[in-house]
Amino acid sequence: MVTKKIKRVVVKVGSAVLMAKDTKSIDDTVIRGIAKQLSLLHNSGLEVILVSSGAVVAGIHQLKIKLAPDDISGKQAAASVGQSLLVGKYEKYFSKRGKTVAQILLTHADLSNRNRYLNAKTTLMILLKSGVIPIINENDTVSVDELKFGDNDAMSAMVADMVDAELLIILSDVKGLYSSNPTNNPEAKIIDVVDKIDGHIKNSAWKSSSAWGSGGMVTKIEAAERCMSSGIEMVIAEGKNTSVIKKILEGKKVGTTFKPSKDRAGAKKRWIAHTLKRRGKIYIDNGAREAVISKHRSLLPAGIVKVEGNFLRGDAISFISAEDNREIGVGLVNYDSKDIARIQGCHTSKIGECLGFRMGDEVIHRDNMVFFTGDDDA
């Protein structure tokens, strides 16, 4: 159950929630119910953002396609038809309750570029201040694998972090996180509260087998990890329950609640850790590991033992302990992968000699590092 005071909430609605079982089209009854619940929240003084899937489903029905396309081009075509239909339905039912909505389409590239990320945040904050309810979806019409979030669970967590929301509600076709896959195990029980995502919790998740959605519980757990580390509470609950959002905000026992961590990194470091895609890996020795974690120093070339991947200056990469192959954290590199491979193991005084130029002593500056060990409190 939700216990903290909420001022700003992000609600994500999955395709399976919006889809009518008989026609495989968008269910207007569900849209109307979501508009009603969010309008009531808005009337109570909360700022509300809706992240909605469903454009592909709406387009497939409109195009009279029997099976969901399994290729990107087919999905893009369906999304281009369905997006306006979907938002039109939301606008219809929100306007009946006196609410103004705004459509925002995002790709991962919009949030991985720092300037575009800040511009998107500014736009959202202005809309919220103006009393508008933003409706966000991935821009499936132009998204390809390189630009995609992966799923709207991931995007909703990124949006919640970006706008400093206190709560993310993910409305799904299941009642919450079960102890195991309830489809295969009738004895599976709902886990009411999760304080920490460990191996047991990850093993309780399962991937989606539906052609109409993506990710299943796995992506929701990943979204929960993002939220918890960013100080955001998250709830997974059954979306077709017509009063589910109201019950969650009233603190009633609904679905699975993921409690936020008390230690929250700064905004830029959260962006590095949870928004940027990793472009490669750098393996470091024990001396470098001790320096960056315990002594809070930047990563220098002398401690690097191996480089993997093809990445550019400014990209986000994982840095790995060479001893136990464990990911220590993520950071933005000051050199590309080819240059780092040439200077790995070298003293900083030799950088210019090895490369013919130098971009500074640090391969990754301390200010651009985020750790996954619990030792970084910046």
C-alpha positions in Angstrom: 0.0 0.0 0.0 1.1 3.6 -0.7 2.0 5.5 2.5 3.9 8.6 1.3 2.2 11.9 0.5 1.7 12.2 -3.2 1.7 15.5 -5.2 2.6 14.2 -8.7 1.7 10.8 -10.1 2.5 9.0 -13.4 0.0 6.3 -14.5 1.1 3.8 -17.2 -1.6 1.8 -18.9 -0.7 -1.3 -20.9 -2.1 -2.5 -24.2 -3.7 -5.6 -22.6 -5.7 -3.3 -20.2 -7.0 -1.2 -23.1 -7.9 -4.1 -25.4 -11.4 -5.6 -25.6 -11.2 -9.3 -25.4 -13.8 -10.0 -28.0 -12.9 -7.6 -30.8 -9.1 -7.0 -30.0 -9.8 -3.3 -30.4 -9.5 -0.5 -27.9 -12.2 -0.8 -25.2 -13.9 2.6 -24.8 -15.3 1.5 -21.4 -11.7 1.2 -20.1 -10.7 4.5 -21.6 -13.7 6.2 -20.1 -12.9 4.6 -16.7 -9.3 5.8 -16.7 -10.3 9.3 -17.7 -12.7 9.3 -14.8 -10.2 8.1 -12.2 -7.5 10.5 -13.4 -9.8 13.4 -13.6 -10.9 12.8 -10.0 -7.2 12.8 -8.9 -6.7 16.0 -10.9 -9.7 17.6 -9.2 -8.2 16.7 -5.8 -5.1 18.9 -6.6 -2.7 16.2 -7.9 -0.6 16.6 -11.0 -1.2 13.7 -13.3 0.7 12.3 -16.3 -0.6 9.4 -18.3 1.7 7.0 -20.2 -0.4 4.9 -22.5 0.3 2.0 -24.8 -2.3 0.9 -27.3 -1.5 2.8 -30.6 -0.5 -0.4 -32.4 -3.6 -2.2 -31.1 -5.8 0.6 -32.3 -4.2 0.7 -35.7 -4.3 -3.0 -36.2 -8.1 -3.0 -35.6 -8.6 0.0 -37.9 -6.6 -1.6 -40.7 -8.6 -4.8 -40.2 -5.4 -6.9 -39.6 -6.2 -10.2 -37.9 -2.7 -10.9 -36.4 -0.3 -8.4 -34.8 2.6 -7.8 -37.1 5.9 -9.1 -35.9 8.1 -6.8 -37.9 9.0 -3.2 -37.0 7.7 -1.7 -40.3 4.3 -3.3 -39.8 4.0 -2.1 -36.2 5.1 1.4 -37.3 2.4 1.5 -39.9 -0.2 0.3 -37.4 1.0 2.9 -34.9 0.8 5.7 -37.4 -2.9 4.9 -37.9 -3.7 4.1 -34.3 -2.0 6.9 -32.4 -4.5 9.6 -33.4 -7.4 7.2 -32.8 -6.1 6.4 -29.3 -5.5 10.0 -28.2 -8.8 11.0 -29.8 -10.6 8.6 -27.5 -8.7 10.0 -24.4 -9.5 13.6 -25.5 -13.2 12.7 -25.8 -13.6 11.3 -22.3 -11.3 13.7 -20.6 -13.0 16.7 -22.2 -16.3 15.5 -20.9 -14.9 16.0 -17.4 -13.5 19.5 -18.3 -9.9 18.4 -18.7 -7.4 19.4 -21.3 -4.9 16.8 -22.5 -1.7 17.1 -24.5 -0.1 14.4 -26.7 3.6 13.9 -26.3 5.5 11.3 -28.4 9.0 10.3 -27.3 11.9 8.1 -28.5 14.8 7.0 -26.3 17.0 9.4 -28.2 14.9 12.3 -26.9 15.8 11.4 -23.3 19.4 10.1 -23.9 20.4 13.5 -25.2 20.8 15.8 -22.2 19.5 19.0 -23.8 16.5 17.2 -25.4 15.9 15.5 -22.0 15.8 18.9 -20.2 13.6 20.4 -23.0 11.1 17.5 -22.6 11.1 18.0 -18.8 10.5 21.8 -19.2 7.6 21.2 -21.6 6.0 18.7 -19.2 6.4 21.0 -16.2 4.8 23.9 -18.0 1.9 21.6 -19.0 1.4 20.4 -15.4 1.6 24.0 -14.1 -1.1 24.9 -16.7 -3.4 22.2 -15.4 -3.0 20.0 -18.5 -2.9 16.2 -18.4 0.0 15.0 -20.6 -0.6 11.7 -22.5 2.8 10.2 -23.4 3.5 7.3 -25.7 6.6 6.0 -27.5 6.8 7.4 -31.1 6.4 3.9 -32.6 6.1 5.4 -36.1 9.8 6.4 -36.2 11.3 4.2 -33.5 13.7 1.5 -34.4 15.6 -0.8 -32.1 18.4 1.7 -31.5 15.9 4.4 -30.5 13.4 2.4 -28.6 12.9 2.4 -24.9 12.1 -1.3 -25.1 8.7 -0.9 -23.7 6.4 1.6 -22.0 7.2 0.2 -18.6 10.7 1.5 -19.0 9.6 4.8 -20.4 7.1 5.4 -17.6 9.8 4.9 -15.0 12.1 7.4 -16.9 9.2 9.9 -17.1 8.4 9.5 -13.4 12.1 10.2 -12.6 12.3 13.1 -15.1 9.4 15.0 -13.5 10.2 14.1 -9.9 7.0 12.2 -9.4 6.4 10.6 -6.0 4.5 7.6 -7.4 4.3 5.5 -10.6 1.3 3.3 -11.0 1.6 0.6 -13.7 -1.8 -0.8 -14.7 -1.6 -4.3 -16.1 -3.7 -7.3 -16.9 -2.5 -9.0 -13.7 -3.2 -8.1 -10.1 0.4 -7.6 -9.1 3.7 -9.5 -8.8 3.2 -13.1 -7.9 5.6 -15.5 -6.2 5.7 -17.3 -9.5 4.0 -17.3 -12.8 0.3 -17.8 -12.0 -0.5 -19.2 -15.4 1.7 -22.2 -14.6 1.4 -22.3 -10.9 -2.2 -22.1 -9.3 -0.5 -21.8 -5.9 1.2 -18.6 -6.7 0.5 -15.7 -4.3 0.6 -12.0 -4.8 3.6 -10.3 -3.1 2.1 -7.3 -1.4 5.2 -5.2 -0.7 8.8 -5.3 -2.1 11.5 -3.4 -0.1 14.4 -4.7 -2.1 14.7 -6.3 -5.5 16.8 -9.4 -5.1 17.3 -12.7 -6.9 14.0 -14.1 -5.5 12.0 -11.2 -6.8 13.7 -11.4 -10.2 13.0 -15.1 -10.4 9.3 -14.4 -9.7 9.1 -12.3 -12.9 8.2 -13.7 -16.3 8.3 -12.5 -19.9 5.2 -11.7 -21.9 4.0 -14.3 -24.4 1.5 -11.9 -25.9 1.8 -10.5 -29.4 -0.1 -7.5 -28.3 2.2 -6.3 -25.5 5.8 -6.5 -24.6 8.0 -7.4 -21.7 5.6 -8.9 -19.2 6.6 -8.8 -15.5 10.3 -8.7 -16.3 10.1 -5.2 -17.7 8.0 -4.1 -14.7 10.6 -5.3 -12.3 13.2 -3.4 -14.2 11.0 -0.3 -14.0 10.6 -0.8 -10.3 14.4 -1.0 -9.9 14.7 2.4 -11.6 12.0 3.9 -9.5 13.2 2.6 -6.2 16.7 3.8 -6.7 15.3 7.2 -7.7 13.2 7.5 -4.5 9.9 6.9 -6.3 7.3 4.5 -5.0 5.8 2.2 -7.6 2.6 0.0 -7.7 1.7 -2.8 -10.1 -2.1 -3.4 -10.1 -4.9 -4.7 -12.3 -6.0 -2.0 -14.7 -9.5 -3.1 -15.5 -10.5 -2.6 -11.9 -12.6 0.6 -12.2 -11.6 2.0 -8.8 -8.0 0.8 -8.6 -6.3 4.2 -8.8 -8.5 5.6 -6.1 -7.8 2.7 -3.8 -4.0 3.0 -4.3 -4.1 6.7 -3.5 -6.2 6.0 -0.4 -3.4 3.6 0.8 -5.5 0.5 0.5 -4.0 -2.9 0.0 -3.9 -3.2 -3.8 -1.5 -5.0 -6.1 2.3 -4.9 -5.3 4.0 -1.9 -3.9 7.7 -1.3 -4.4 9.1 0.9 -1.7 11.7 3.6 -2.7 15.3 3.7 -1.5 16.1 6.3 1.1 19.4 7.1 -0.8 18.7 9.0 -3.9 21.3 10.2 -6.4 21.3 13.6 -8.0 19.2 14.3 -11.1 22.2 14.1 -13.6 23.4 10.8 -12.1 19.9 9.3 -12.2 19.8 10.3 -15.9 23.1 8.6 -16.5 22.2 5.4 -14.6 18.6 4.9 -15.7 18.1 6.7 -19.0 21.2 6.2 -21.1 21.8 3.0 -23.0 25.2 1.3 -22.3 27.4 1.3 -25.3 30.3 -0.8 -24.0 32.3 -2.1 -21.1 35.5 -1.2 -19.4 37.2 -3.8 -17.0 39.2 -2.4 -14.2 41.7 -3.8 -11.7 41.3 -3.9 -7.9 43.4 -0.8 -7.4 41.1 1.3 -9.7 38.1 -0.3 -8.1 39.3 0.8 -4.6 40.1 4.3 -5.9 36.8 5.0 -7.5 34.6 3.5 -4.8 36.3 4.0 -1.5 38.4 7.1 -2.3 35.8 8.7 -4.6 38.3 9.3 -7.4 37.9 9.5 -11.2 38.8 6.5 -13.3 42.3 6.8 -14.8 43.7 4.7 -17.7 46.3 3.0 -15.5 43.6 0.8 -13.8 41.9 -0.3 -17.0 42.7 -3.9 -18.2 40.2 -4.5 -21.0 37.8 -2.6 -23.2 34.7 -4.1 -24.9 32.3 -2.6 -27.5 32.5 0.2 -30.0 31.7 3.5 -28.3 32.3 7.2 -28.7 33.4 10.0 -26.4 30.5 11.0 -24.2 28.7 7.6 -24.4 27.6 5.7 -21.3 29.5 2.5 -20.5 29.6 0.0 -17.7 32.7 -0.4 -15.7 33.3 -3.9 -14.5 35.5 -5.5 -11.8 38.0 -7.6 -13.7 38.4 -9.9 -10.7 34.8 -11.1 -10.3 33.2 -9.8 -13.6 30.7 -7.8 -11.5 29.3 -4.5 -12.8 30.4 -1.7 -10.5 28.6 1.2 -12.1 28.1 3.3 -15.2 29.7 6.5 -16.4 30.3 8.8 -19.3 33.7 8.3 -21.1 36.0 11.1 -22.1 37.7 9.0 -24.8 36.3 6.6 -27.4 36.8 2.8 -27.2 39.7 2.7 -29.7 41.6 5.4 -27.8 41.0 3.8 -24.4 42.3 0.5 -25.7 45.5 2.3 -26.7 46.0 4.0 -23.3 44.8 1.2 -21.0 47.3 0.5 -18.3 49.3 3.7 -19.0 50.1 6.5 -16.6 48.2 9.7 -17.2 51.5 11.4 -18.2 51.7 9.1 -21.2 48.3 9.8 -22.7 49.5 12.5 -25.1 52.4 10.4 -26.2 50.2 7.4 -26.9 47.4 9.2 -28.7 49.0 12.4 -30.0 46.4 14.4 -28.1 44.8 14.4 -24.7 41.2 15.1 -23.5 42.3 15.2 -19.8 43.6 12.7 -17.3 40.3 11.0 -16.6 38.7 8.3 -18.7 35.6 8.8 -16.6 35.3 11.8 -14.3 34.0 11.2 -10.8 31.1 13.6 -11.5 29.9 11.4 -14.3 29.9 8.1 -12.4 27.1 6.2 -10.8 27.8 3.1 -8.7 25.7 0.0 -8.1 27.5 -1.0 -4.9 25.6 1.3 -2.5 28.8 3.2 -1.8 28.0 6.2 -3.9 25.9 8.7 -2.0 26.4 11.7 -4.4 
